[in-house]
Amino acid sequence: MSSSSLPLSRRRLLAAAGAATAFGLLRFAPRAAATDGPGSYTASWSSVDQHPPAPAWFQDAKFGIYYHWGVFSVPAFGNEWYPRTMYIGGSAENRHHIATYGDPSAWPYHNFIDGARDKAGNYVQFAPRLVSQGGRFDPEAWARLFKAAGARFAGPVAEHHDGFSMWNSRSNPWNSVQHGPKLDLVGLHAQAIRGQGLKFMASLHHAYNFNGYYDHVPSQSDPTLRILYGQQGSAAENKLWYDKLVEVIDGYQPDLVWQDFDLHLVQESYRLQFLAHYYNQAVAWNKDVVATYKDGLNNKGEVFDFERGGPAGLLTPYWLTDDSISSSSWCYTVGIGYYSTQALLHSLIDRVSKGGNMLLNIAPMADGTIPSGQQSILLAMGDWLSRFGEAVYGTRSWASYGEGPTKMGGGSFSGPVAGKPQDIRFTRSRDNKVLYATALGWQGGTMTITTLNSQQINLSSLTGAELLNNTAGTYIDLPAPTQDAAGLHLTMPSSNPPFSALAYTVKLTFSGEIPVLGAPGGSTTWVKIANATSGLVLDSGGNVASGANLKQWNYDGSTNLQWQLIDLGNGYHRIVNRTNGMVADSYGNSANGAPARQQAWNGGNNQQWSLTSLGGNRYQIVNRGTGTALDGSGSTTAGSTTVMWTPNSSTNNAWTIAAV
């Protein structure tokens, strides 16, 4: 048997072994197989767009940590943009630099790399030393802290805007092996982080290095300094941007490559080469990887990142936010302040409920010390996640992200915000049988969840309500809840919290899948079922003969377009039309493209439908008899037939359900 005739997973395993041996990186070879995506990629949008942007490990992970630590940590003044602003006359950083070190024309930024004395005679340099060499930098201790904080992925800023590479770069002489610490910092981090069982990420911010960051730095005559300060010209700088990424990818096999803004200014051909190379290497390594972006890529194959923020509501496809432990700076500065643990944890819970991950930045000191204040915040977050992480890790967003008075999110730079006890955030289990309701504070006596009111959801299949207890995997049984038009009412153990926590989670377990929100199955509640591709809604056609095809139409309020979803208590529903009382029926035809039909209710499997949540109030409506799903077939023409199709990721196969 030739290798080309092997199953894809087998071809990947063989390729992984060969590639790992060639690069001397077999120690990084993953044990789990990549599951999705093509077997190879070309440098074209049509090819890289086929890459699954958010693999299961990433959607399960929820929380990551990275760190702005580098040469800019040495002055510890202003923020991580000090290398730029020290050259801008009249800025606070410029005045500080002149007073502390001298005029930038005589005491340039690269003095922090190679070492020089300040005006007081102190020798300053970015040269952290390992604890084994008598220093304070301990990458193993860092990695243990990240694990204790509850992070599932972590990694360094491999290069910031300043152009200093934190690895043994062949393309950039200004790197941490040839200058400064004389250590392969990215390699040390990769080994330590993977040693704790975490996924390894690397962030690169170097697109801005040659697109304006150093626009106040005088032209350099030294060719190597032109490399550092982004002064080589467009062609060379674009190639260098790409070469650095290839070095990090090939040398350290990151599970996630995060990039900052200004990618749209990089030549498109290099952007595509980067994506194709990364994804092809991932196929060779046999693992699923993630590339994130703020601009210049797209969410067909990559994950969009909000800086210091997130959406106000549910958002698909899967997304990420990067936020910092401090509001004032991403790197360590003297006197740096921090957000409260409560604000950061509540923001994590909020972002997960809306369908995203949170990447939290910390700010170590130049010598490798992580300040105690930052450690305390991370350990407090880890303490909560170690007890109640069941409601976070491995969950998915539900039809509603939550409720409450506190505005959280709304775009980039909206920042972390602490919630109130009345703020509740929902997540659900992957099998859609458990709904978690996390209150951002203690609601003593009776906890009321207004979203789960009798006008919105039928809770007849609810089998239990439990408060997640103070020890992971233990629960406090709650009395049977009551439901009315005002909400679901849960009697809590006491008016005072039974244990101390920054948020409290109720676990609601159902006999089948979680009922559809907005469709309780009551006699007076009706919904419209709209196709995600076209926006057209499911249409009975009115008073038609039994066996007539279901159609699609622009919603106009007609009862032909209104349906009742009646929970059968077995994980399935019947879908009843308001005009004629007939139900949706597959007629037992499992062929792709077969018309969906309607007839009087007879209780058969062909008339029973499961609702599989896709997040963002989108569902696949799958027939019990055939296993195929309602599908709009991509038609935007009013009156077109609704068909049946094998469940797939196309929006033709997805529907929204909303009360009318």
C-alpha positions as CSV (number, residue, x, y, z in Angstrom):
1,M,0.0,0.0,0.0
2,S,1.4,3.4,-1.0
3,S,1.3,6.2,1.6
4,S,-1.0,8.2,-0.7
5,S,-3.6,5.5,-0.4
6,L,-3.5,5.4,3.4
7,P,-6.4,7.0,5.4
8,L,-5.8,10.7,6.1
9,S,-5.1,10.2,9.8
10,R,-2.5,7.6,8.9
11,R,-0.8,9.8,6.3
12,R,-0.6,12.5,8.9
13,L,1.0,10.2,11.4
14,L,3.7,9.2,8.9
15,A,4.3,12.9,7.9
16,A,4.4,13.9,11.5
17,A,7.2,11.5,12.3
18,G,9.2,12.5,9.3
19,A,8.8,16.2,9.9
20,A,9.6,16.0,13.6
21,T,12.7,14.0,12.9
22,A,13.9,16.5,10.3
23,F,13.6,19.4,12.6
24,G,14.9,17.6,15.7
25,L,11.6,18.2,17.4
26,L,10.2,14.7,18.0
27,R,9.9,15.5,21.7
28,F,7.0,17.8,20.8
29,A,5.1,15.2,18.7
30,P,1.5,15.2,19.9
31,R,-0.3,12.0,20.9
32,A,-3.8,13.0,19.7
33,A,-4.8,13.0,16.1
34,A,-6.0,16.0,14.2
35,T,-9.6,15.4,13.1
36,D,-10.7,18.0,10.7
37,G,-9.6,19.9,7.6
38,P,-7.9,19.1,4.3
39,G,-4.8,17.0,4.0
40,S,-2.8,20.0,2.5
41,Y,-3.2,23.7,1.9
42,T,-2.0,26.1,-0.8
43,A,-1.4,29.8,-0.4
44,S,-4.8,30.9,-1.5
45,W,-7.9,32.1,0.3
46,S,-10.0,29.3,-1.2
47,S,-7.6,26.8,0.3
48,V,-6.8,28.3,3.8
49,D,-10.5,29.2,4.3
50,Q,-11.1,25.4,4.5
51,H,-9.1,25.2,7.8
52,P,-11.4,24.7,10.8
53,P,-10.7,27.8,12.8
54,A,-11.6,26.7,16.3
55,P,-10.8,23.0,17.1
56,A,-12.4,21.3,20.0
57,W,-9.4,21.7,22.3
58,F,-9.6,25.5,21.9
59,Q,-13.4,25.6,22.4
60,D,-13.0,23.5,25.6
61,A,-10.0,25.4,27.0
62,K,-11.7,28.8,27.6
63,F,-8.8,30.4,29.5
64,G,-5.2,31.2,28.5
65,I,-2.4,33.3,29.8
66,Y,0.3,35.2,27.9
67,Y,2.8,37.9,29.0
68,H,4.3,41.1,27.7
69,W,7.9,40.6,28.9
70,G,10.9,41.8,27.1
71,V,13.3,44.7,26.6
72,F,10.6,47.2,27.1
73,S,10.2,45.8,30.7
74,V,13.6,47.3,31.7
75,P,12.6,51.0,31.8
76,A,9.4,50.0,33.5
77,F,7.8,53.3,32.7
78,G,4.7,54.3,30.8
79,N,3.8,51.1,29.0
80,E,5.1,48.6,26.5
81,W,5.2,51.3,23.8
82,Y,8.1,53.0,25.6
83,P,10.5,52.0,22.6
84,R,8.4,54.3,20.4
85,T,7.3,57.1,22.7
86,M,10.8,57.6,24.1
87,Y,11.7,59.2,20.7
88,I,8.6,61.5,20.6
89,G,9.7,64.9,21.9
90,G,7.7,66.2,24.8
91,S,6.1,62.9,25.7
92,A,6.2,61.7,29.3
93,E,8.4,58.8,28.2
94,N,10.8,61.1,26.3
95,R,11.1,63.4,29.3
96,H,11.7,60.4,31.6
97,H,14.3,58.9,29.3
98,I,16.3,62.1,29.0
99,A,16.2,62.6,32.8
100,T,17.1,58.9,33.6
101,Y,19.3,57.8,30.7
102,G,20.0,60.7,28.4
103,D,18.8,62.0,25.0
104,P,17.7,59.1,22.8
105,S,20.1,60.3,20.1
106,A,22.9,59.4,22.4
107,W,21.2,56.7,24.5
108,P,19.1,54.8,22.0
109,Y,16.7,52.0,22.7
110,H,19.1,49.2,21.7
111,N,21.2,50.2,24.8
112,F,18.6,48.4,26.8
113,I,19.4,45.3,24.8
114,D,23.2,45.4,24.8
115,G,23.5,47.1,28.2
116,A,24.7,50.6,29.2
117,R,24.8,52.8,32.3
118,D,22.1,55.3,33.2
119,K,22.9,58.7,34.5
120,A,23.1,57.4,38.0
121,G,25.7,54.9,37.0
122,N,23.5,51.8,37.2
123,Y,24.1,49.2,34.5
124,V,20.8,48.4,32.8
125,Q,20.1,45.6,30.4
126,F,17.4,43.1,29.5
127,A,19.4,40.1,30.7
128,P,17.3,37.9,33.0
129,R,19.2,34.9,34.5
130,L,17.8,31.5,35.3
131,V,17.5,30.6,38.9
132,S,19.9,27.7,38.2
133,Q,22.4,30.4,37.4
134,G,21.7,32.6,40.4
135,G,19.0,34.7,38.8
136,R,15.3,35.1,39.3
137,F,13.8,33.7,36.1
138,D,12.2,30.3,36.6
139,P,10.1,29.2,33.6
140,E,9.1,26.0,35.4
141,A,7.6,28.1,38.2
142,W,5.9,30.3,35.7
143,A,4.3,27.3,34.1
144,R,3.2,25.9,37.4
145,L,1.5,29.2,38.2
146,F,-0.3,29.2,34.9
147,K,-1.7,25.8,35.6
148,A,-2.7,26.7,39.1
149,A,-4.5,29.7,37.6
150,G,-6.7,27.4,35.6
151,A,-5.2,28.3,32.2
152,R,-5.4,25.6,29.6
153,F,-3.0,27.3,27.1
154,A,-0.2,29.8,27.7
155,G,2.9,31.3,26.0
156,P,5.1,34.4,25.6
157,V,5.1,37.4,23.5
158,A,7.7,36.0,21.1
159,E,8.2,39.4,19.5
160,H,6.6,42.7,20.2
161,H,6.5,45.8,18.0
162,D,10.1,46.6,19.1
163,G,11.6,44.0,16.8
164,F,13.5,42.0,19.4
165,S,13.0,38.2,18.8
166,M,12.8,36.1,22.0
167,W,14.2,33.0,20.3
168,N,17.4,32.0,18.4
169,S,16.4,33.7,15.1
170,R,18.4,33.1,11.9
171,S,16.7,36.1,10.1
172,N,16.9,38.6,12.9
173,P,20.3,39.3,14.6
174,W,18.5,41.1,17.4
175,N,17.4,38.1,19.3
176,S,17.6,36.8,22.9
177,V,20.4,34.2,22.1
178,Q,22.8,36.6,20.4
179,H,22.0,39.6,22.6
180,G,20.8,40.4,26.1
181,P,20.0,37.2,28.1
182,K,21.8,34.8,25.7
183,L,18.8,32.4,26.2
184,D,16.3,30.9,23.9
185,L,13.4,32.3,25.9
186,V,10.6,30.9,23.6
187,G,12.2,27.5,23.8
188,L,12.4,27.6,27.6
189,H,8.8,28.7,27.8
190,A,7.6,26.0,25.4
191,Q,9.3,23.2,27.3
192,A,8.0,24.4,30.7
193,I,4.4,25.0,29.6
194,R,4.1,21.7,27.7
195,G,5.6,20.1,30.8
196,Q,2.5,21.1,32.7
197,G,0.2,19.6,30.2
198,L,-0.9,23.0,28.7
199,K,-1.2,23.9,25.1
200,F,1.6,26.2,23.9
201,M,1.0,29.5,22.2
202,A,3.2,32.3,20.8
203,S,2.1,35.8,20.1
204,L,3.8,38.0,17.5
205,H,3.2,41.8,17.1
206,H,5.8,42.5,14.5
207,A,3.6,43.7,11.7
208,Y,3.6,47.1,13.3
209,N,7.4,47.1,13.7
210,F,7.8,48.4,10.1
211,N,4.4,50.1,9.7
212,G,4.8,53.1,12.0
213,Y,6.1,52.0,15.4
214,Y,9.5,53.5,15.0
215,D,8.6,56.4,12.7
216,H,10.3,58.9,15.1
217,V,13.6,57.0,15.1
218,P,16.3,58.6,12.9
219,S,17.5,56.7,9.9
220,Q,20.2,54.3,10.9
221,S,23.4,53.8,8.9
222,D,24.2,50.4,10.5
223,P,22.4,47.6,8.5
224,T,21.7,45.5,11.6
225,L,20.1,48.5,13.3
226,R,17.9,49.1,10.3
227,I,16.6,45.5,10.9
228,L,15.8,46.3,14.5
229,Y,14.1,49.6,13.7
230,G,12.1,48.4,10.7
231,Q,14.0,50.6,8.2
232,Q,14.9,48.0,5.5
233,G,12.2,48.9,3.0
234,S,8.9,47.2,2.2
235,A,10.1,44.2,0.3
236,A,12.7,43.2,2.9
237,E,10.4,43.9,5.8
238,N,7.6,41.8,4.4
239,K,9.9,38.9,3.9
240,L,11.3,39.3,7.4
241,W,7.8,39.3,8.8
242,Y,7.1,35.9,7.1
243,D,10.6,34.5,8.0
244,K,10.1,35.1,11.7
245,L,6.8,33.3,11.7
246,V,8.2,30.3,9.9
247,E,11.0,30.1,12.5
248,V,8.6,30.1,15.4
249,I,6.3,27.6,13.7
250,D,9.0,25.2,12.6
251,G,11.1,25.6,15.8
252,Y,8.4,25.4,18.5
253,Q,5.3,23.9,16.9
254,P,2.9,26.3,18.7
255,D,-0.7,25.1,19.1
256,L,-1.8,28.7,18.7
257,V,-0.2,31.6,16.8
258,W,-1.7,35.0,18.0
259,Q,-1.0,38.1,16.0
260,D,-1.6,41.8,16.7
261,F,-3.0,44.5,14.4
262,D,-1.7,45.8,11.0
263,L,-1.7,42.4,9.3
264,H,-3.7,44.1,6.6
265,L,-0.6,46.1,5.7
266,V,1.5,43.0,5.2
267,Q,1.6,41.8,1.6
268,E,-1.3,39.4,1.0
269,S,1.0,36.8,-0.6
270,Y,3.0,36.5,2.6
271,R,-0.1,36.4,4.7
272,L,-1.4,33.4,2.7
273,Q,2.0,31.7,2.7
274,F,2.1,32.0,6.5
275,L,-1.3,30.4,6.8
276,A,-0.6,27.6,4.3
277,H,2.7,26.9,5.9
278,Y,1.3,26.8,9.5
279,Y,-1.6,24.6,8.5
280,N,0.5,22.2,6.4
281,Q,2.9,21.9,9.3
282,A,0.0,21.1,11.6
283,V,-1.1,18.3,9.3
284,A,2.5,17.0,9.4
285,W,2.5,17.2,13.2
286,N,-1.0,15.6,13.3
287,K,-2.6,18.2,15.5
288,D,-5.2,20.9,15.4
289,V,-3.9,24.5,15.6
290,V,-5.4,28.0,15.9
291,A,-4.4,31.3,14.2
292,T,-6.0,34.5,15.5
293,Y,-6.2,37.9,14.0
294,K,-7.4,41.5,14.6
295,D,-7.3,42.4,10.9
296,G,-5.9,41.0,7.6
297,L,-7.2,37.4,7.9
298,N,-10.8,36.2,8.2
299,N,-13.0,34.0,10.4
300,K,-13.5,31.3,7.7
301,G,-10.2,29.7,8.8
302,E,-9.0,31.9,11.7
303,V,-10.4,33.2,15.0
304,F,-11.1,36.9,15.5
305,D,-9.7,38.6,18.6
306,F,-11.2,41.5,20.5
307,E,-8.7,43.6,22.4
308,R,-9.8,44.2,26.0
309,G,-13.4,43.5,25.2
310,G,-15.9,41.2,23.5
311,P,-19.4,41.3,22.1
312,A,-22.4,42.5,24.0
313,G,-24.3,39.3,23.2
314,L,-23.9,35.9,21.7
315,L,-21.5,35.8,18.7
316,T,-20.7,33.1,16.2
317,P,-18.3,31.8,15.0
318,Y,-16.0,31.2,17.9
319,W,-14.0,34.2,19.0
320,L,-11.3,35.3,21.5
321,T,-10.5,38.3,23.6
322,D,-7.1,39.3,24.9
323,D,-7.2,41.4,28.0
324,S,-4.6,42.5,30.6
325,I,-4.3,42.2,34.3
326,S,-3.7,46.0,34.3
327,S,-5.7,48.8,32.8
328,S,-2.7,51.0,32.4
329,S,0.0,48.8,30.8
330,W,0.6,45.4,29.2
331,C,4.1,45.3,30.5
332,Y,5.5,45.8,34.0
333,T,5.8,49.4,35.1
334,V,6.7,50.9,38.5
335,G,3.5,51.4,40.4
336,I,1.4,49.3,38.0
337,G,-2.2,48.8,39.2
338,Y,-4.5,45.8,38.6
339,Y,-8.1,45.0,37.9
340,S,-9.8,43.2,40.7
341,T,-10.0,39.4,40.6
342,Q,-13.8,39.7,40.7
343,A,-13.8,41.9,37.5
344,L,-11.5,39.5,35.7
345,L,-13.3,36.4,36.7
346,H,-16.7,37.8,35.9
347,S,-15.5,38.9,32.5
348,L,-14.2,35.4,31.8
349,I,-17.6,33.9,32.7
350,D,-19.3,36.5,30.6
351,R,-17.1,35.9,27.6
352,V,-17.5,32.2,27.8
353,S,-21.3,32.5,27.9
354,K,-21.2,34.5,24.7
355,G,-19.2,31.9,22.8
356,G,-15.6,33.0,23.3
357,N,-12.3,32.4,25.1
358,M,-10.3,34.8,27.2
359,L,-6.5,35.3,26.9
360,L,-5.2,37.2,30.0
361,N,-1.9,39.0,29.9
362,I,0.3,39.4,32.9
363,A,3.3,41.7,33.3
364,P,6.5,40.2,34.7
365,M,9.4,42.3,35.8
366,A,12.5,42.4,33.6
367,D,14.5,40.1,35.9
368,G,11.8,37.3,35.5
369,T,9.9,38.0,38.7
370,I,6.1,37.8,38.5
371,P,4.9,40.4,41.1
372,S,3.0,38.9,44.1
373,G,-0.1,41.0,43.3
374,Q,-0.4,39.4,39.9
375,Q,0.3,35.9,41.3
376,S,-2.5,36.5,43.9
377,I,-5.0,37.4,41.2
378,L,-4.1,34.4,39.1
379,L,-4.3,32.0,42.0
380,A,-7.7,33.4,43.1
381,M,-9.0,32.8,39.6
382,G,-7.6,29.3,39.6
383,D,-9.2,28.6,43.0
384,W,-12.6,29.4,41.6
385,L,-12.1,27.5,38.4
386,S,-10.8,24.5,40.4
387,R,-14.0,24.4,42.3
388,F,-16.6,25.4,39.7
389,G,-14.8,24.9,36.4
390,E,-17.5,22.4,35.5
391,A,-19.6,25.3,34.4
392,V,-16.7,26.7,32.2
393,Y,-14.4,24.1,30.7
394,G,-15.7,22.0,27.9
395,T,-19.0,23.9,27.8
396,R,-20.7,25.7,24.9
397,S,-22.8,28.8,24.6
398,W,-26.6,28.4,24.9
399,A,-29.5,30.1,23.1
400,S,-29.2,33.0,25.6
401,Y,-25.9,34.2,27.1
402,G,-27.7,35.4,30.3
403,E,-29.5,38.3,32.0
404,G,-29.0,41.1,34.5
405,P,-28.4,44.8,34.9
406,T,-24.7,45.0,34.2
407,K,-23.5,45.9,30.7
408,M,-20.5,43.8,29.8
409,G,-18.8,43.8,26.4
410,G,-19.9,45.8,23.4
411,G,-16.8,45.7,21.3
412,S,-13.1,46.1,21.8
413,F,-11.7,48.2,24.6
414,S,-14.9,47.7,26.7
415,G,-12.7,46.2,29.5
416,P,-13.4,43.8,32.3
417,V,-16.4,44.6,34.5
418,A,-17.6,43.1,37.8
419,G,-21.2,41.9,37.8
420,K,-23.9,41.9,40.4
421,P,-25.8,38.9,42.0
422,Q,-28.7,39.6,39.6
423,D,-26.3,39.0,36.6
424,I,-26.6,35.4,35.4
425,R,-24.6,33.8,32.7
426,F,-25.6,30.5,30.9
427,T,-23.4,27.8,29.6
428,R,-24.4,24.2,28.6
429,S,-22.8,20.8,28.4
430,R,-21.6,19.6,25.0
431,D,-24.4,17.0,24.8
432,N,-27.0,19.8,25.5
433,K,-28.5,18.0,28.5
434,V,-27.2,20.3,31.3
435,L,-27.7,24.0,31.6
436,Y,-25.5,25.9,34.0
437,A,-26.7,29.3,35.4
438,T,-23.9,31.2,37.1
439,A,-24.9,34.2,39.2
440,L,-22.2,36.8,39.6
441,G,-22.9,37.0,43.3
442,W,-25.0,35.3,45.9
443,Q,-28.8,35.5,45.6
444,G,-29.9,34.5,49.0
445,G,-33.3,33.0,49.8
446,T,-34.8,32.6,46.3
447,M,-32.8,32.9,43.1
448,T,-35.0,33.9,40.2
449,I,-33.9,33.3,36.6
450,T,-36.2,35.5,34.5
451,T,-35.1,34.1,31.2
452,L,-36.5,30.7,32.2
453,N,-40.0,31.9,32.6
454,S,-43.1,29.8,31.5
455,Q,-43.7,32.0,28.5
456,Q,-40.2,31.3,27.2
457,I,-39.4,27.7,27.9
458,N,-41.1,24.4,28.8
459,L,-39.2,22.9,31.7
460,S,-41.2,19.7,32.1
461,S,-38.1,17.6,31.3
462,L,-36.1,19.2,34.1
463,T,-35.0,16.4,36.4
464,G,-32.9,18.2,38.9
465,A,-31.5,21.5,40.2
466,E,-28.2,21.5,42.2
467,L,-25.9,24.2,43.5
468,L,-22.3,23.5,42.7
469,N,-20.7,22.9,46.1
470,N,-17.4,24.2,47.4
471,T,-15.5,21.0,46.3
472,A,-15.3,20.1,42.6
473,G,-17.7,17.4,41.7
474,T,-20.0,17.8,44.8
475,Y,-23.4,19.4,44.8
476,I,-26.1,20.7,47.1
477,D,-29.5,19.5,46.1
478,L,-32.1,22.2,45.8
479,P,-35.8,21.8,46.3
480,A,-37.9,21.3,43.2
481,P,-38.0,24.7,41.5
482,T,-41.2,26.5,40.6
483,Q,-41.9,28.3,37.3
484,D,-44.3,31.0,36.4
485,A,-44.4,33.9,34.0
486,A,-41.8,35.8,36.1
487,G,-39.2,33.1,35.8
488,L,-37.7,30.0,37.4
489,H,-37.6,30.2,41.1
490,L,-34.9,28.3,43.0
491,T,-34.9,28.0,46.8
492,M,-31.3,28.5,47.9
493,P,-29.8,26.8,51.0
494,S,-29.8,30.0,53.1
495,S,-30.0,33.7,52.9
496,N,-26.2,33.8,53.4
497,P,-23.8,32.0,51.1
498,P,-22.9,28.5,52.4
499,F,-19.3,29.1,51.2
500,S,-17.3,32.0,49.9
501,A,-17.0,32.4,46.1
502,L,-17.0,35.2,43.5
503,A,-19.8,33.5,41.6
504,Y,-22.3,30.7,42.3
505,T,-23.5,28.2,39.8
506,V,-26.8,26.2,39.6
507,K,-26.7,23.0,37.5
508,L,-30.0,22.2,35.8
509,T,-30.2,18.7,34.4
510,F,-32.8,17.5,31.8
511,S,-34.0,14.1,30.8
512,G,-33.2,14.8,27.2
513,E,-31.8,17.9,25.5
514,I,-32.3,21.3,27.0
515,P,-35.7,22.6,25.7
516,V,-35.8,25.3,23.1
517,L,-35.8,28.8,24.5
518,G,-38.8,30.8,23.2
519,A,-40.9,27.7,22.5
520,P,-42.4,26.3,25.6
521,G,-45.0,24.2,23.8
522,G,-47.9,26.0,25.5
523,S,-51.1,26.5,23.6
524,T,-50.6,30.2,23.0
525,T,-46.9,30.4,22.3
526,W,-45.8,30.3,18.6
527,V,-42.5,30.7,16.9
528,K,-41.0,31.6,13.5
529,I,-38.3,29.3,12.2
530,A,-35.9,31.2,10.0
531,N,-33.2,29.8,7.8
532,A,-29.7,31.2,8.6
533,T,-28.7,31.6,5.0
534,S,-31.7,33.3,3.5
535,G,-33.6,34.6,6.4
536,L,-36.8,33.1,4.9
537,V,-39.0,31.3,7.4
538,L,-40.6,27.9,7.3
539,D,-44.0,28.1,5.6
540,S,-46.9,25.5,5.5
541,G,-48.5,27.2,2.6
542,G,-51.8,27.5,4.5
543,N,-54.8,25.2,4.0
544,V,-53.1,22.6,1.8
545,A,-53.5,18.9,1.3
546,S,-51.8,16.4,3.6
547,G,-48.4,15.6,2.0
548,A,-47.9,19.1,0.7
549,N,-44.3,20.3,0.6
550,L,-43.1,22.7,3.2
551,K,-41.9,26.0,1.7
552,Q,-40.0,29.2,2.7
553,W,-41.4,32.7,2.7
554,N,-40.6,36.2,3.9
555,Y,-42.1,36.7,7.3
556,D,-45.2,38.8,7.2
557,G,-47.0,37.7,10.4
558,S,-49.2,35.2,8.7
559,T,-50.2,32.1,10.7
560,N,-48.9,30.0,7.9
561,L,-45.5,31.0,9.1
562,Q,-46.0,30.3,12.8
563,W,-45.2,27.0,14.5
564,Q,-45.5,25.4,17.9
565,L,-42.7,23.2,19.1
566,I,-44.1,20.6,21.5
567,D,-41.6,18.7,23.6
568,L,-42.4,15.0,23.5
569,G,-40.2,14.3,26.6
570,N,-37.9,12.0,24.8
571,G,-35.5,14.5,23.3
572,Y,-37.7,15.1,20.3
573,H,-40.4,17.6,19.3
574,R,-43.3,17.8,17.0
575,I,-43.5,20.9,14.9
576,V,-47.1,22.1,14.5
577,N,-48.4,24.7,12.0
578,R,-50.8,27.3,13.4
579,T,-53.0,27.5,10.3
580,N,-53.7,23.9,9.4
581,G,-52.6,22.0,12.5
582,M,-50.4,19.6,10.5
583,V,-46.9,18.7,11.6
584,A,-43.6,18.7,9.8
585,D,-42.8,15.2,8.4
586,S,-39.9,13.7,6.5
587,Y,-42.0,11.1,4.9
588,G,-39.2,8.7,5.6
589,N,-37.1,9.8,2.6
590,S,-33.5,10.1,3.7
591,A,-32.2,11.2,0.3
592,N,-30.4,14.6,0.2
593,G,-32.7,17.1,-1.4
594,A,-35.9,15.2,-0.6
595,P,-38.8,17.7,0.2
596,A,-39.9,18.2,3.7
597,R,-43.6,17.7,4.0
598,Q,-46.6,18.0,6.3
599,Q,-49.4,15.8,7.5
600,A,-51.7,15.1,10.4
601,W,-49.9,14.0,13.6
602,N,-49.6,10.2,13.9
603,G,-46.7,9.9,16.4
604,G,-44.3,8.3,14.0
605,N,-40.6,8.8,14.0
606,N,-40.8,10.7,10.7
607,Q,-42.7,13.4,12.6
608,Q,-40.3,13.8,15.5
609,W,-37.4,16.3,15.4
610,S,-34.4,16.9,17.6
611,L,-33.1,20.5,18.0
612,T,-29.3,20.6,18.1
613,S,-27.9,23.9,19.3
614,L,-25.2,25.5,17.1
615,G,-24.9,28.5,19.4
616,G,-26.1,32.0,18.7
617,N,-29.8,30.8,18.7
618,R,-29.1,28.6,15.7
619,Y,-30.2,25.0,15.5
620,Q,-30.1,22.0,13.3
621,I,-33.6,20.5,13.2
622,V,-32.9,16.8,12.7
623,N,-35.6,14.1,11.9
624,R,-35.7,11.1,14.1
625,G,-36.8,8.8,11.3
626,T,-34.2,9.7,8.6
627,G,-31.4,11.4,10.5
628,T,-31.5,14.2,7.9
629,A,-32.1,17.8,8.8
630,L,-34.3,20.6,7.5
631,D,-32.4,22.6,4.9
632,G,-33.1,25.8,3.0
633,S,-31.0,24.5,0.0
634,G,-29.4,28.0,-0.3
635,S,-32.5,29.4,-2.0
636,T,-33.4,33.1,-1.3
637,T,-36.6,32.8,-3.4
638,A,-39.9,33.1,-1.5
639,G,-41.9,30.0,-2.2
640,S,-39.0,27.7,-2.6
641,T,-39.2,24.2,-1.2
642,T,-37.7,23.3,2.2
643,V,-35.7,20.1,1.8
644,M,-33.9,17.5,3.9
645,W,-30.2,17.1,4.0
646,T,-27.4,15.3,5.9
647,P,-26.5,17.5,8.9
648,N,-23.5,19.7,8.0
649,S,-21.8,23.0,8.8
650,S,-23.5,25.0,6.1
651,T,-25.8,27.8,7.2
652,N,-28.4,26.2,4.8
653,N,-28.7,23.6,7.5
654,A,-29.1,26.1,10.4
655,W,-32.3,27.8,11.6
656,T,-33.1,30.4,14.2
657,I,-36.2,30.0,16.5
658,A,-37.9,33.1,17.9
659,A,-41.2,33.7,19.6
660,V,-43.8,35.7,17.7
